[in-house]
Amino acid sequence: MGDLDGVAPCSSLAVEAIIRVGAAGAIWGLCAGPYDARKQGLTGVAKASFVANSVGSFGFRCGFVAGVFSITRCGVQKYRGRNDWVNGLIGGAVAGGAAAAGTRSLAQVVGMAGLVSVFCAAADYSRTS
């Protein structure tokens, strides 16, 4: 699939990222859920409920982070008028901070923002160089 930056609106890119990465997260939940349920000793309906909850939880979290990253990166790119690694750095920081905001720990929010921003900047740098 071609690069849609600058062609499609930011909202369309965000929806596409949410669907793609959210589906990947749901698949991850489908794989990890039974393992975690077995570790907790769950069987029957309790195990099925746990797995379904894992699928939804992983899918939602992954889709949320992907959507926040995509919309932020696209918005920064449009604002700056450049397609470089800085857009990924800023988008990653916002997405990482949003993902860790539920912990209500400033250290975790800053740490996650820094970690995600570095990975996203590296990915953007390798893609745009």
Secondary structure as GFF3:
##gff-version 3
##sequence-region A 1 129
A	DSSP	alpha_helix	10	39	.	.	.	ID=ss1
A	DSSP	alpha_helix	44	80	.	.	.	ID=ss2
A	DSSP	alpha_helix	85	100	.	.	.	ID=ss3
A	DSSP	three_ten_helix	101	103	.	.	.	ID=ss4
A	DSSP	alpha_helix	106	128	.	.	.	ID=ss5
###
